[in-house]
Amino acid sequence: MPQGQPTVVPDDGLTTRQRRNRPLVMVHTGVGKGKSTAAFGMALRAWNQGWPIGVFQFVKSAKWKVGEENALKALGATGEGGTVAWHKMGEGWSWIQRDPKDGEQSNEDKAREGWEQVKRDLAAETYRFYVLDEFAYPMHWGWVDTAEVVEVLRNRPGTQHVVVTGRNAPQELLDFADLVTDMSKVKHPMDAGQKGQRGIEW
C-alpha cells in the first residue's frame, strides 16, 4: 500500500513516529451529504484496531435508526475488535435516569448534558475514538461554547482521537482541528424531488 508523504516536516522536536501517532481532532462539515457516514467509516477502522469507540449523536431524533448504529453495535459485541458505546440525545442520553414527572428537557439542555458527559469521558480516557455526530450544530447555535470545546480538546489526555460532524462548524474549531473536510454538494437526488431511501440515507 503506498504511504503518503507529508509536504512539510515541522521543527517541533518530535520523532517521525511520535508525530505520526499524535491524537487528532477531525471535523467533517459543509452542506454536502456524507459527513456522518465518513466519520462512521473511520470508526470502522478504529474498531479494527481494537480501540474502544464512543458515539455521541447530537440533534438527531432517537426514532431515527441509522444503519451504522446497528452495524457498529453488532461489531462491538463480537469481541474481535474494539467495543462500541452509542448514545443519542433524542433518547435523553443513556447515562441519565429521570423521573418522568420532571418534565422534558429543552434540546439546548440535552446538548449541554451530552457535552458534559463527553468531557467526563475524555478526562477518564474512556474511549480511544470519539464520534461527536452533528456536534457542530450545538456550537453554531450557541448551546455549547466553542472556546470551551477547543480548550477541552486541546488538553485531553492520552491518545484520544475525536471527529466532529455537522454543518456550519465554527471557525475557531476549524482553526484548531488537525483535519478539516468541507463536503460540498454538486448534485443530490432531493434536487429532483426524490426523498431519502433505505440503504442510502439509513
Contacts in CASP RR format, 6 or more apart in sequence:
PFRMAT RR
TARGET T0000
AUTHOR 0000-0000-0000
METHOD contacts of the structure
MODEL  1
MPQGQPTVVPDDGLTTRQRRNRPLVMVHTGVGKGKSTAAFGMALRAWNQG
WPIGVFQFVKSAKWKVGEENALKALGATGEGGTVAWHKMGEGWSWIQRDP
KDGEQSNEDKAREGWEQVKRDLAAETYRFYVLDEFAYPMHWGWVDTAEVV
EVLRNRPGTQHVVVTGRNAPQELLDFADLVTDMSKVKHPMDAGQKGQRGI
EW
10 19 0 8 1.000
12 19 0 8 1.000
14 22 0 8 1.000
21 159 0 8 1.000
22 178 0 8 1.000
23 156 0 8 1.000
23 158 0 8 1.000
23 159 0 8 1.000
23 160 0 8 1.000
23 161 0 8 1.000
23 162 0 8 1.000
24 161 0 8 1.000
24 162 0 8 1.000
24 178 0 8 1.000
24 179 0 8 1.000
25 153 0 8 1.000
25 161 0 8 1.000
25 162 0 8 1.000
25 163 0 8 1.000
25 164 0 8 1.000
25 176 0 8 1.000
25 177 0 8 1.000
25 178 0 8 1.000
25 179 0 8 1.000
26 39 0 8 1.000
26 42 0 8 1.000
26 161 0 8 1.000
26 162 0 8 1.000
26 163 0 8 1.000
26 164 0 8 1.000
26 177 0 8 1.000
26 178 0 8 1.000
26 179 0 8 1.000
26 180 0 8 1.000
26 181 0 8 1.000
27 136 0 8 1.000
27 163 0 8 1.000
27 164 0 8 1.000
27 165 0 8 1.000
27 169 0 8 1.000
27 173 0 8 1.000
27 174 0 8 1.000
27 177 0 8 1.000
27 179 0 8 1.000
27 180 0 8 1.000
27 181 0 8 1.000
28 34 0 8 1.000
28 35 0 8 1.000
28 36 0 8 1.000
28 38 0 8 1.000
28 39 0 8 1.000
28 163 0 8 1.000
28 164 0 8 1.000
28 165 0 8 1.000
28 166 0 8 1.000
28 181 0 8 1.000
28 183 0 8 1.000
29 35 0 8 1.000
29 136 0 8 1.000
29 165 0 8 1.000
29 166 0 8 1.000
29 167 0 8 1.000
29 168 0 8 1.000
29 169 0 8 1.000
29 174 0 8 1.000
29 180 0 8 1.000
29 181 0 8 1.000
29 182 0 8 1.000
29 183 0 8 1.000
30 166 0 8 1.000
30 167 0 8 1.000
30 168 0 8 1.000
30 169 0 8 1.000
30 182 0 8 1.000
30 183 0 8 1.000
30 184 0 8 1.000
31 167 0 8 1.000
31 183 0 8 1.000
31 184 0 8 1.000
31 185 0 8 1.000
32 183 0 8 1.000
32 184 0 8 1.000
32 185 0 8 1.000
32 188 0 8 1.000
33 183 0 8 1.000
33 185 0 8 1.000
33 188 0 8 1.000
34 183 0 8 1.000
35 165 0 8 1.000
35 166 0 8 1.000
35 167 0 8 1.000
35 181 0 8 1.000
35 183 0 8 1.000
36 66 0 8 1.000
36 68 0 8 1.000
36 131 0 8 1.000
36 133 0 8 1.000
36 134 0 8 1.000
36 165 0 8 1.000
36 166 0 8 1.000
37 68 0 8 1.000
38 165 0 8 1.000
38 181 0 8 1.000
38 183 0 8 1.000
39 131 0 8 1.000
39 133 0 8 1.000
39 163 0 8 1.000
39 165 0 8 1.000
40 55 0 8 1.000
40 68 0 8 1.000
40 72 0 8 1.000
40 131 0 8 1.000
41 68 0 8 1.000
42 129 0 8 1.000
42 131 0 8 1.000
42 163 0 8 1.000
43 53 0 8 1.000
43 55 0 8 1.000
43 68 0 8 1.000
43 72 0 8 1.000
43 84 0 8 1.000
43 129 0 8 1.000
43 131 0 8 1.000
44 72 0 8 1.000
44 75 0 8 1.000
46 53 0 8 1.000
46 82 0 8 1.000
46 128 0 8 1.000
46 129 0 8 1.000
46 161 0 8 1.000
47 53 0 8 1.000
47 72 0 8 1.000
47 75 0 8 1.000
47 76 0 8 1.000
47 81 0 8 1.000
47 82 0 8 1.000
47 84 0 8 1.000
48 81 0 8 1.000
49 81 0 8 1.000
49 82 0 8 1.000
49 128 0 8 1.000
50 81 0 8 1.000
50 82 0 8 1.000
50 128 0 8 1.000
51 82 0 8 1.000
51 127 0 8 1.000
51 128 0 8 1.000
51 129 0 8 1.000
52 82 0 8 1.000
52 83 0 8 1.000
52 85 0 8 1.000
52 126 0 8 1.000
52 127 0 8 1.000
52 128 0 8 1.000
52 129 0 8 1.000
53 72 0 8 1.000
53 76 0 8 1.000
53 82 0 8 1.000
53 83 0 8 1.000
53 84 0 8 1.000
53 85 0 8 1.000
53 127 0 8 1.000
53 128 0 8 1.000
53 129 0 8 1.000
53 130 0 8 1.000
53 131 0 8 1.000
54 84 0 8 1.000
54 85 0 8 1.000
54 86 0 8 1.000
54 87 0 8 1.000
54 121 0 8 1.000
54 126 0 8 1.000
54 127 0 8 1.000
54 129 0 8 1.000
54 130 0 8 1.000
54 131 0 8 1.000
55 69 0 8 1.000
55 72 0 8 1.000
55 84 0 8 1.000
55 85 0 8 1.000
55 86 0 8 1.000
55 87 0 8 1.000
55 130 0 8 1.000
55 131 0 8 1.000
55 133 0 8 1.000
56 87 0 8 1.000
56 89 0 8 1.000
56 114 0 8 1.000
56 117 0 8 1.000
56 118 0 8 1.000
56 130 0 8 1.000
56 131 0 8 1.000
56 132 0 8 1.000
56 133 0 8 1.000
56 135 0 8 1.000
57 86 0 8 1.000
57 87 0 8 1.000
57 88 0 8 1.000
57 89 0 8 1.000
57 90 0 8 1.000
57 133 0 8 1.000
57 134 0 8 1.000
58 89 0 8 1.000
58 111 0 8 1.000
58 114 0 8 1.000
58 132 0 8 1.000
58 133 0 8 1.000
58 134 0 8 1.000
58 135 0 8 1.000
58 137 0 8 1.000
58 138 0 8 1.000
59 89 0 8 1.000
59 107 0 8 1.000
59 111 0 8 1.000
59 134 0 8 1.000
59 137 0 8 1.000
59 138 0 8 1.000
60 66 0 8 1.000
60 88 0 8 1.000
60 89 0 8 1.000
60 90 0 8 1.000
60 133 0 8 1.000
60 134 0 8 1.000
61 90 0 8 1.000
62 88 0 8 1.000
62 89 0 8 1.000
62 90 0 8 1.000
62 91 0 8 1.000
62 92 0 8 1.000
64 202 0 8 1.000
65 202 0 8 1.000
66 202 0 8 1.000
67 199 0 8 1.000
67 202 0 8 1.000
69 86 0 8 1.000
72 84 0 8 1.000
72 86 0 8 1.000
73 84 0 8 1.000
73 86 0 8 1.000
75 81 0 8 1.000
75 82 0 8 1.000
75 84 0 8 1.000
76 82 0 8 1.000
76 83 0 8 1.000
76 84 0 8 1.000
77 84 0 8 1.000
85 127 0 8 1.000
87 93 0 8 1.000
87 94 0 8 1.000
87 95 0 8 1.000
87 114 0 8 1.000
87 117 0 8 1.000
88 94 0 8 1.000
89 107 0 8 1.000
89 110 0 8 1.000
89 111 0 8 1.000
89 114 0 8 1.000
90 110 0 8 1.000
92 98 0 8 1.000
92 105 0 8 1.000
92 110 0 8 1.000
92 113 0 8 1.000
93 110 0 8 1.000
93 113 0 8 1.000
93 114 0 8 1.000
93 117 0 8 1.000
95 117 0 8 1.000
96 113 0 8 1.000
105 113 0 8 1.000
107 143 0 8 1.000
108 138 0 8 1.000
108 141 0 8 1.000
108 143 0 8 1.000
111 138 0 8 1.000
111 143 0 8 1.000
111 144 0 8 1.000
112 138 0 8 1.000
112 143 0 8 1.000
112 144 0 8 1.000
115 135 0 8 1.000
115 138 0 8 1.000
115 144 0 8 1.000
115 149 0 8 1.000
118 130 0 8 1.000
118 132 0 8 1.000
119 152 0 8 1.000
120 126 0 8 1.000
121 127 0 8 1.000
121 130 0 8 1.000
122 130 0 8 1.000
122 152 0 8 1.000
122 153 0 8 1.000
122 156 0 8 1.000
122 157 0 8 1.000
122 160 0 8 1.000
122 162 0 8 1.000
123 156 0 8 1.000
123 157 0 8 1.000
125 157 0 8 1.000
125 158 0 8 1.000
125 160 0 8 1.000
127 160 0 8 1.000
128 159 0 8 1.000
128 160 0 8 1.000
128 161 0 8 1.000
129 160 0 8 1.000
129 161 0 8 1.000
129 162 0 8 1.000
129 163 0 8 1.000
130 160 0 8 1.000
130 161 0 8 1.000
130 162 0 8 1.000
130 163 0 8 1.000
131 163 0 8 1.000
131 165 0 8 1.000
132 162 0 8 1.000
132 163 0 8 1.000
132 164 0 8 1.000
132 165 0 8 1.000
133 165 0 8 1.000
133 166 0 8 1.000
134 165 0 8 1.000
134 166 0 8 1.000
135 144 0 8 1.000
135 164 0 8 1.000
135 165 0 8 1.000
135 166 0 8 1.000
136 164 0 8 1.000
136 165 0 8 1.000
136 166 0 8 1.000
136 167 0 8 1.000
136 168 0 8 1.000
136 169 0 8 1.000
136 170 0 8 1.000
136 173 0 8 1.000
137 166 0 8 1.000
137 167 0 8 1.000
137 168 0 8 1.000
138 144 0 8 1.000
139 145 0 8 1.000
139 146 0 8 1.000
139 149 0 8 1.000
139 169 0 8 1.000
139 170 0 8 1.000
139 173 0 8 1.000
140 167 0 8 1.000
140 168 0 8 1.000
140 169 0 8 1.000
140 170 0 8 1.000
146 170 0 8 1.000
146 172 0 8 1.000
146 173 0 8 1.000
147 172 0 8 1.000
149 173 0 8 1.000
150 172 0 8 1.000
150 173 0 8 1.000
150 176 0 8 1.000
153 162 0 8 1.000
153 176 0 8 1.000
154 176 0 8 1.000
156 162 0 8 1.000
164 173 0 8 1.000
164 177 0 8 1.000
169 180 0 8 1.000
174 180 0 8 1.000
189 196 0 8 1.000
190 196 0 8 1.000
END
